[in-house]
């Protein structure tokens, strides 16, 4: 009851926040009806609904979505997200093969309206998306609900324990939690989840592979862009990070004069801002969206397109993963690992500690403390091709050794989809 009152009271603040964000991303002003349970067009009942809050969770869900489309072609597939970037990611990968809608705000009346419209056969929530009213209303309608790729940090677990009675009620309505690890599973059990509601499948983020088509695209693009130039990428960067990385690139250019940097901001609304930062720093740059081919004078390419990060990883010699030199907890390094390239990350890796530990232990990831150590680490990799190839191959090896979560999850889902 208190939760519902709280969600209701903060609605004006939510509107203000959406309007504020829409100054940079107009899409936040659009499709507001969906956020209150009014879906566009007709949705076939009896389908599979998958919720992934934003880009990171959506990327992890992509292999699962592809597998479900292949295994159950007759079942409609509905993917919900909370952000326009998540929506864009879904559309760029699947085009018109699935139905996308924003997940509405977690209020009882709104969720009832939404579930009446969608009427799914199965609901899958990615990672830690525990929305109380969605879970309760799904349970009341007799719809199985699975939390896939579930993770629960020590910090979140301690917070949940303060509301143990409330959380245990929510957990009792969940059909199955497919946890990433034994540690995650143990934390869910401590909160009151029953053993028959729990399975350990591993991490879906490892379920990445390079298709032959993508590999061919990467080879072609590399030949067009820079067949004889070294290239590094700084991916998923944040405010305050780009300037540091451009300074790193400037120092590297004094030693490797033909080095090319691909700079990819995490959020599309910052593409223009980053281009201005790059121009002000005095670099010769082009935007990826211009479809121009870098000349010998081009020093930076700004990756301002959606859904191309895997392709760009495929044409570079090494990768720095953003959000790790500033306090954002880092981003997923496994897409780079799938391309067998060395990975560098700063000290802020809170969001991917376990993955980073595995990669670092195998020498597939090189930790850096600051811009100075980043310069020296990149220099060492550019000088020593043998070391560079070894580090990249080790990163790929870690990825491959930890795969299998998708197949384990599909086996668990089968009884609910037969």
N, C-alpha and C positions, 0 to 999 in steps of 0.2 A: 504493500500500500504506500509506504513512504517513498519507495523507489519510483512508483508511478507519479506521485505528486511532484517529486523532484524533476523527472523527465518533462512533465507538463509545464512546470514553472520556468524551466530554462529555454523553452521554445523561442521566446523573443530574442534571447541571446544567440540562439542558433541561427535565427534569421539574419541578425546583424552580422554575425561571423560569415555567413554565406555571401551576403551582399558585399562585405569588405573584401573577401577573397575573389569575388567576381570582378573586382577592379582590374586584377591581373589575369584572371581566368574567367571569361564571360560565361563559360559552361556552368558555373556555379549558380547562375541566375535561371538556368533552364531546367525543365523537367521537374519542377517543384511538386507537381501533383503526385509523382511517383513516390516522393518521400513521405506521403500520407496515405499510401496504399492504393492509389488509383493507377492502374497499369494501362499502357497504350495497347490498342488493338486486342485481338483475340489470342488467348493462350490455351493451348490444348492441355486438358487435365491429365493427371496420371504420369507426369514426367519426373525428371530428376532436377532438383534445385541445389545449386552449389553457391555458397556465399564466401567471397573473399574480399576483405575490407578494402584493400588498395593494391598497388602495383606488386609489392613483394609477395603477398599471399596469392595474387592472381598468377604470377609467374610459377609459383610452386604448384598451383592447381592445373596448369596447362597440360602436363602429361596425363593427369587423371581425366581431365575433360576429353582429351583426344581418345583415350582408351575407352571411355564410356560411350562416346559417339560410335566408335567402331564395334563394340560388343553389343550395344543396345540401340541400333539405328532407328528402331520404330518408336523409341521413347523420346518425347520432347525434352530438350535440355535448357534450363533457365539458369543463367549466371547473374548473381546480384553482387554489386559492389557499393561502396559508400562515396567514392570520389570520381570526378571526371577522368582522371588519369587512369584509374582502374578500368573505367568504362572504355576508354580509348584503347587500352591494352587488349581487352577482350575482343573488341571490334577489329583491331589490326591483325589479330591471329586467326580469328574464326569467321570474320566477315558476316555472312547472313546465315551461317549454319546453326547458330544458337540464338536464343532470345535473351537480351540483356535488359535489366531493370535495376534501378536503385533500390536497395533494401530500405523500407520505410522506417521511420522513427519507432522506437520500441515502446509503444503504448498499446494497451489491450485492444481497444476498438480498432485502431489502425492495423494491428497485426491480424486481427480476425478478418477484416476486410481483404487484406492482402492474401491471406491463405485461402479464402473462399475463391478468389480470382485465380490464383496459381494452381491450387489443389494438387500438390505434388504427390508422387508415390513414395519419394524418399527425399529427405533434406540432409545435405552435407555442409557442415560448417568447417572452415579452414582454420587451423591452429588454435587460437584462443578467443574466438568470437562467441562468447557466452552471453547472448541477449536473453534475459529472463522471460519476457513476454513471448518472444518468438518460440523459445523452447517450451514454455507452458502451453501455449495455444497449439503447437504442433502435437504435443503429447495428448491434449484433450481431443484432438481430431483423429487420434490413432495413427499418426504418420511417424514412421521410424525416423529418428534423427541421429546422425553419426557425426562426431567431431573428428575430422581427419587431420593427420599430421600434427596432433595436439602437443602443445608444449606448455609448461608451467614453470616459470622461474621461481627461485627461492623467495625473491622479493614479493612477487605477485601472490605466492602461496601464503606468505605471512599476512598480507593485506586481507586475503579471502578468509583466513582463520578468525579475523576480528568479526566477520559476519557469518560465522560458521552455520548457524541455523538457516539463514537465508540461502547460502550457497548449497548446503546439503539438499534443500528442497529442489533447487534447480537441477543439481546433478542427478537426482532420483528420476527426473523426467527424460534424461538422455538415454537413448537405446544403447549406444556404444561409443567409447572414446578410444581411438586408435592413436596411442602415444608414440612420440618420436624415440624415446629412450626409457631405460629402466628408472632413471632418476625422475623423469617427468611422471611416469606411471606411479611411482612411490608417493609423489606429492599429491596426486589425485586421490589415492587411497587414503591418505592422511586427512583429506577433506571430507571423507565419508562415502566416496564412490565404492560400489561393490565390485568384487573381483570378476563377477560374470558380466560386468559392464565394461570391462577393460581388456585391451590387447596392445601389444607392442609391435609396431610395424617397421619402425625406422623412419628416416627423414625423407620426405618426398622431394626435397630440394636437390637431392643427389640424382634424381631421375631425369637427367639432362643428356641429350645426345645430339650430335651434329648430323643432320640429314645429308645425303649425297648432293642434293640440290643446293643446300646452303653452303656446303664446302666448295662447290663449283663457283657459286656466286662470289665467295670470298677470294678464290684464286683469281677470278676475272677482275675484281675490283682492285686487288693488290697490283696486278699488272698494269692497270690503267693509272692508278694513283702514284705508286712509288716502287717500281720493280727493283731499284738499286738504292733505295733510301731506308734507313732504320725508322721505325714508327713505334711510338708508345701511346697508350691511351690512359686518360684519367677519367674514370667512369663514375657516374652517380655522385657528382660533386655538389657541395652545398655552399651557401653564402659564407664568405670569409675564407673559403678553401681555394677558390679559383685563383685569387691573387697570389697566394703562396705557391701554387702549382705553376703559374706563369713565371714566377721568379726562379723556380727550379728549372724550368725549360730554358730560360735565358742563360743560366749558368751552364747548362748542358750544351747549348748551342756554341758556347765559346770553345768547347772541346770537340763536339760532333756537329759541324756546321750545317750538315744536310738533314739533321734530325727533324722529324715531323711529329707534332703532338695532335692527337684527337681529343678534344675536351668536350665531355658530355655531361651537362648539368642534370641533376636528378629530376628537377621539376620543370615542365615545359614553360610555365609562366616566367621563368628566369632566363630563357634563351636570349631574349633581346638584351637584358641586363648584362649577361656574360659577354655578349658580343661587344658591348660598349666598354667593359672592363678590358677586354683583349685589345681593342683598338687604342684605348687610352694608354695601355702598357707598351704600345709601339710595335705590335706584331703585325706582320702581313698575314691576313687570315681570310678564309672563306667559310660560308655556311653550307653544311651538308645538303640542306633543302634546296640550294640553288642548282644542284646537279653539276656544278663546275668541277673540273678535274684540277687537282692541285698542280701548280707549276713549280719549277725549281725554287722560286722565290717564296712560295707559300710556307709559312712556319707553323700555322695552327689551322685545324679544321674543327669548327664547332658542330658537334652532333646534335642538330636541332630537329631530328625526326623521331617518330615513335616506332617502336617495334624493330629497330635495327641494331640493337646493342650486340646481339649474338653475331651478326654479320661483321660488325666493326671489330669485335674481339678476334675474328678469324683472319684479319689482315694485319694485325700488329705483332710486334716482337715481345712485348711485355705489357703488363697492366697494373696501374695503381687503382685501387678501389676506394672511392670517396666516402665521405661521412666519417672517416677514421682519423683525419688530422684535426677535425673540429669535433665538438661534443654531440655527435649524432649516432654513435654506436656502430657505425660502419654499415656496409651493405653486402649482399650475397656475392662471395668470390667464386662460386662454383661455375658460373657461366664462363668465366675466364679459364677455369680449370678444364672445362670441357673442350676448350680449344688448345690445350696443351701449351700454355704460355706461362711464364713466371708471374707470380702475383706479389704485389707489395701493398702493405696496409699500415696505417698509423696505429697509435696505441689505443684508440677508442673503438673497440670491437665488441662492445657489450651485446649487440644483437646476434652475433655469430661466433660466440666464444668457442663452442665445441667444434664447429667446423674449422675455424681458424687454427685451433690447437692441433687438429688432425693434419692439416696442410703444413703447418710449421714443423711439426715433428718429422714429416717426410721430406722436408726441404722444398716443398712446392710453394710455400709462402715465405716471404722475407719481411719480417717486421721492421718498421722504421720508427724512430722517435719523433723526428721533426723534418723540416725541409732540408737541412744540411745532410742528414743521414740518407734521405731520399735521393739526393744528388749522387752521393757516393755509391749507393746500392744500384741505381740505374746505370751509372758509369761502368761499374764492375760487370754488370750483365751485358752491356753493349760491347765491351771489350772482349769478353770471353764467351764465344758462341757455344762452346762445349758445355759450359756451366749453365748457360741460358736454356739450352735444349734439355739438359738433365732436369733442371728445376721444373720446366714445363711438363715433362713426361711424368715426373713425380706427382705433380698436381692432378694430372689426368688419372694416374693410378689410384690415388685416394678416392677420387670420384667414383671410379669403376668398382673399387672394393666395397663401397658402401651402398651400392645399388641393390634393389630388391624390394624396397618399401611399396612400390606401386603394385606389384604382383600380389604381395601379402594383403594389401588393402582391398584389391579387387575380389579376392577370395572371400574376405569378410563381408563385402557388400552384396555378393551374389544372392544370398537367401532373401534379401529385401527387394530384389529386382526380378526374381523368377516369375 
